[in-house]
């Protein structure tokens, strides 16, 4: 997690724009159900997990979803496409402005708030999840990629099946 009390190092405006565009792609690809393209936003050493805020605050890091490499993320999406049965829905991600800081390692630490709305084919929309993204970004092949992502949901009470990534 990012230390918001520390004096942040700054990114160039161009690099900050790259961060914003990565986040835009992240939300848009999920919203368009382009999950296979979404996977490509991740680095080969990717780590993706969803935690509840309550567990994080208590130091109980039991994940609601955990993929500790890119192959596991791919397997998760493959099972969604081929094996899992879940409620048909459409996602709409709304992301806050990111806070981004370069690290001495060359990586970029990013944090932003998100809201995720879901709509059914019948036209019923509801707020599905609210929380924060914490990401560690690296440059790979001239593009920013997600090396690590922790999604901290404000509540662990998911009203329906947590099938698709947040």
C-alpha positions in Angstrom: 0.0 0.0 0.0 1.1 3.5 -0.7 2.3 5.7 2.2 0.2 8.8 1.6 1.9 10.7 4.4 5.4 10.6 2.8 6.5 13.4 0.5 5.8 11.9 -2.9 8.4 11.8 -5.6 6.9 13.1 -8.8 6.3 11.6 -12.3 6.7 13.5 -15.5 3.4 14.7 -17.0 3.9 12.3 -19.8 4.5 9.3 -17.5 1.4 10.3 -15.4 -0.6 10.4 -18.6 0.6 6.8 -19.3 -0.6 5.8 -15.8 -4.0 7.4 -16.4 -4.3 5.7 -19.8 -3.4 2.3 -18.3 -6.2 2.7 -15.7 -8.6 3.9 -18.5 -7.8 0.7 -20.5 -8.2 -1.4 -17.3 -11.7 -0.2 -16.6 -12.8 -0.1 -20.3 -11.6 -3.6 -21.1 -13.4 -5.1 -18.1 -16.6 -3.1 -19.0 -16.4 -4.3 -22.6 -16.0 -7.9 -21.5 -12.6 -8.0 -23.3 -11.1 -10.0 -20.5 -8.4 -11.7 -22.7 -7.2 -8.2 -23.7 -7.4 -7.1 -20.0 -4.9 -9.9 -19.1 -2.4 -8.3 -21.4 -2.2 -5.2 -19.2 -0.3 -7.4 -16.7 3.4 -8.2 -16.6 4.6 -11.8 -16.9 5.3 -11.7 -13.1 1.8 -10.5 -12.3 0.0 -10.8 -9.0 -3.7 -10.0 -8.6 -5.7 -10.2 -5.4 -9.0 -8.9 -3.9 -9.1 -8.3 -0.2 -11.7 -6.9 2.1 -10.9 -3.7 3.9 -12.0 -5.3 7.2 -9.4 -8.1 6.8 -6.7 -5.6 5.7 -7.3 -3.5 8.8 -7.0 -6.6 11.0 -4.0 -7.9 9.3 -5.9 -11.0 8.1 -4.8 -11.1 4.5 -7.2 -13.9 3.4 -8.0 -13.0 -0.2 -11.5 -13.2 -1.8 -9.6 -13.9 -5.1 -5.9 -14.6 -5.5 -3.9 -15.1 -8.7 -0.2 -15.0 -8.0 1.0 -15.2 -11.5 -0.2 -14.3 -15.0 -1.1 -17.9 -15.9 -3.5 -18.0 -12.9 -5.2 -14.8 -14.2 -5.5 -16.4 -17.6 -6.9 -19.6 -16.0 -9.4 -17.6 -14.1 -10.7 -15.9 -17.3 -10.6 -19.2 -19.2 -12.8 -20.8 -16.5 -15.2 -17.9 -16.7 -15.5 -18.4 -20.5 -15.7 -22.2 -20.5 -16.8 -23.6 -17.2 -18.4 -21.2 -14.7 -22.1 -20.3 -14.6 -22.8 -16.8 -13.2 -25.3 -14.0 -13.5 -25.2 -12.3 -16.8 -24.3 -8.6 -16.2 -22.7 -5.5 -17.6 -20.0 -3.7 -15.7 -19.3 0.0 -15.4 -16.1 1.0 -13.6 -15.7 4.6 -12.4 -12.1 5.3 -11.4 -10.9 8.3 -9.4 -7.8 10.2 -10.2 -4.7 8.2 -9.4 -2.0 9.1 -7.0 1.2 7.8 -8.6 4.8 7.9 -7.4 8.0 6.6 -8.9 10.1 4.3 -6.8 13.9 4.1 -6.8 13.6 0.7 -8.4 12.0 2.3 -11.5 8.6 0.9 -10.7 5.6 3.2 -10.2 3.3 2.9 -7.2 -0.3 3.8 -8.0 -3.4 4.1 -5.8 -7.0 5.2 -6.8 -10.5 4.8 -5.7 -13.0 2.8 -7.8 -16.8 2.2 -8.0 -18.2 -0.7 -9.9 -21.8 -0.7 -11.0 -23.5 -3.7 -12.5 -26.5 -3.8 -14.8 -28.6 -6.8 -15.7 -29.9 -7.4 -19.2 -33.4 -6.5 -17.8 -32.1 -3.0 -17.1 -31.6 -3.2 -13.3 -28.5 -1.3 -12.2 -26.9 -1.3 -8.8 -23.6 -0.5 -7.0 -21.7 -3.7 -6.8 -18.4 -2.8 -5.2 -16.5 0.3 -3.9 -12.9 0.4 -2.8 -9.3 1.1 -3.8 -6.8 -0.2 -6.3 -3.2 -0.3 -5.3 -0.9 -1.2 -8.1 2.8 -1.6 -8.8 3.6 -0.8 -12.4 6.7 -1.7 -14.4 7.8 -0.8 -17.9 7.9 -3.8 -20.3 8.3 -3.6 -24.1 7.9 0.2 -24.0 4.6 0.1 -22.1 3.5 0.2 -18.5 2.3 -3.1 -17.2 0.8 -4.1 -13.9 3.2 -6.2 -11.8 1.0 -6.3 -8.7 -2.5 -5.3 -8.1 -4.4 -5.4 -4.8 -8.1 -4.5 -4.9 -9.3 -3.6 -1.4 -13.1 -3.8 -1.3 -14.8 -1.7 1.3 -17.0 -4.6 2.3 -16.6 -8.4 2.1 -20.4 -8.7 1.8 -20.6 -9.4 -2.0 -24.3 -9.7 -2.8 -23.8 -12.0 -5.7 -21.1 -14.3 -7.0 -17.7 -12.6 -7.4 -17.1 -14.0 -10.9 -15.5 -11.4 -13.0 -12.4 -9.3 -11.9 -13.0 -6.0 -10.2 
